[in-house]
Amino acid sequence: MDDQDALFMARALELAREAEDSGEVPVGAVLVQDGIVIGEGSNSPINSHDVTAHAEILALTSACHQKQNYRLPNSTLYVTLEPCAMCAGAIVHARVYRVVIATPEPRAGAAGSVFNILDNPSLNHRCTVETGLLQEESATMLKAFFKARRRAAKSSKAATKNA
């Protein structure tokens, strides 16, 4: 991984912060081809009422529209959290070459944590996967988000109980 990788992952973290600011799980994704950003996304399933509105799907959709092609060969996806099975499947179908992941998702990750869809020899396409770039920043953001969410839920429960 190089300075350019760090730059694109930093942008993915900015997108994750935007998601968090709007009440979404803080995940951001940036898709790059030939050193140029061709798609971006930040999580928005809650606000959009769309289960498929994950950062990776939004970045892929944006890039496919820009390129006028559902295949995105020789592209790299930078994502702040390991993709789920849905997103990993879309990444494989789009023929993304490389996926750079900031932090693993031990409960639902599909790039090696729970499943390994991105590099599965049974599928017709495999992605190169690299993990750990800006992992601490991404993991810290996610932990703080879920801690605040649990605290708010506990507060709400206590308020309801005392009412």
Steps between C-alpha positions, in 0.01 A plus 500: 500500500622848419425869558229498234327213682510703823353801322205302361438326833505838673223609262306183588532596867362848420201332337460278808487814717230641273299181549545525876394866500171396341439221754628212287761238584826675405616320187643667192623366167699644211546324165806594294608411148828617348558731798166679453200477732211356299254436783440581866248399760414537864262275689137611475262203541325655802428841348426368151288210627701278267670189632742504206624857560836391639803716425652240267181453296458876462863539387462214249171638366647847457805361318293276273285797397807715438673229297180388328600143582407251768855366499776697669823317413833627630328698774575521872236539769603665827255427780515580870334174615525149358215448252197285585392209278268721292771755429767237442276332243450829318875569508569161340230550235644842414843338453675739738867407496609606848326575829677693776325465837574711806357274769353149515135423582516192725121448507408525133812562294517327163866562417637238734356568845181291474483420129755543226302604196761738357763230460291186459641251247146375425406836346592621153680812628725560797617828648834586651425595861714714731404594854617730776547836327387767752347218705529679834312807377221294349467262795498789749225678307286185484550414868408854608190496279369174643589598857301823461212307345492252792516787751208677326296180497569443870401860578182467301412177675560657841290805411214281386521292817491811721214666313 
